[in-house]
Amino acid sequence: MNRIQLSAADRRILAELSRDGRLSNKELAARVGLPRSTCHGRVRALEEAGVIRGYHADIDPEAVGTSVEAMIFVSVHSTVRNRLPVVANRLRSIPGVQRMYLIGGDHDFVLHIACESVPALRDFIKLHLGSDPDLGRTETQIIFEQHPGTSAVPELAR
């Protein structure tokens, strides 16, 4: 990503798009108080710079049969620390992994997974994590509810 300086207008655009990525350029321009052509140009510049990485649909997990979600903290064995990118690619490709994070602290990764039931969650851990010789300890936290954030545009610390 190219590092760019975000203007106040850019931040307003990002805040609106984070709430509704399907806004038309006309509606977005009206909400942020810019002419349509200026707004369109700023959105394209934000996309090209990699600030806007993409657009997505927020799918209801229960509607598609994946009503059980969990965060699984995963540690790798110290002997494979030099191969974290390889392990990360393997973990990311497992069906059911929604998101994956490389983290610091007691664990190396956090996997956000979705499955249809608690037994399916148990099977996921046993089949994909427990049998992987590169992985050590796991810790699973079931998600009871998700609460969306207010905006994907963080306020800068001053």
C-alpha angles and dihedrals in degrees: 000000000000110000109237133177109248117221124212088257091052090052091050090050092049092047092052094045091048088057094044120006091184096067113132115239088247092055093042092051091050093049094050096039100242134126111263095245092050092048092049091050092049092050091050091048090050090050094047091048090052094243089119102048097181147304127263144181118245102228122201104237094211092053090060097041101259100110095149116075129173143176110228118196110209131193124197124214114263091241091067100045090110089059099053093125091055092048090046092054091049093049093046091055095056111112110250096033106127099177136355131202132193105218142180125237131050094343134044104213140023116207121197105205135179127202140157101254147000091260088053089052090052090049091048091055093045097045102038106025109022093051096048109103092205093060127081127178124004130193121196127205117185115220112230098180139000121219115193118231121247095242141352089224109088120212112245117248111241 
